[in-house]
Amino acid sequence: MTKTLAAAFVLMMCAGSATAAEASCTAQATEKKLAGAAKTSFMTKCEKDMKAACDTQASEKKLSGAAKTSFTTKCVKDTVGM
């Protein structure tokens, strides 16, 4: 029962951060009414910025190797809203 509650809590936290993070890139591009090359350029820059932020978070969590790579990949994917 405790493991189930813990898993549910983790899933809620991930879903919440993904929703908040998605607002970061995709919603900004939509809000700015970007399209075509401007949107592509914006999303590329946003992804680079988010990767740097995710790398910082991984370092703060003292992750390294495969754990850091996995965390960073998921973090960027959630943040960019892919």
N, C-alpha and C positions, 0 to 999 in steps of 0.2 A: 504494500500500500504506500509506504514512504517513497519507494523508488518511482512509483507511478505519479505521485504528487510532485516529486522533484523533476521528473521528465516533463510533466505538464507545465510547470513553472518555467523551465528552460525554453520550451517551445513558445510560450507566451512572450518571453523576453525577446527571443529571436524574431518573432512576428512583429512585435512592436518596433524593434529597431529597424527591421527591413522596411516597414511602412514609413517611418520617419526618414530613413535614409533615402528611400525612393523619391521623396519629395525634394531631396537635395538636387539631383541632376535632371531627371526626366521632367519633373514638375517645373523646374526653373526654365528649362528649354521651352516648355509649353507656355508658361507664363510670359516669357519674352517673345512668344510667337515666332520662334526660330524655325526655319525650314531649309532643306537642301544643304548646301555647303556650310552655311552659317551654323546650322544645327550640328552637323558632323564635326566641325571644328570645336564648337562648344563642348560637345559630349566627349571628344578626345581629351581636351584640356581638363574637363571635370574628372574623367577617369584617372588621369595622371595625378591630379590633386588628391583624389580619394585614395589612390594606392599609397601615396606618401603618408596620408593620415592613418590608413590601416596598418602600414608598416610601423608607425609610431605606437599604435595601440598594441600591436604584437610584441614590440620591444618592452612596453610597460608591463605586459603580462608575462615577460621573460620567456617567450616562446622562441624556439629555434628549430632549424631543419624542416622536416615535413610538417610538423605542427604549425610552424610559422607560415609556410607556403599555403597550407590548407586554409588557415584562418584568414590570411590576406586575400586569397582568391575569393572566398565566400564573402568577405567584408566588401570588397570592391564590387562584386556582382550584385549584392544587396543594395549597395549605395547608389550605383549607377542606374539601377532599375531595369536591368536586362531581363 
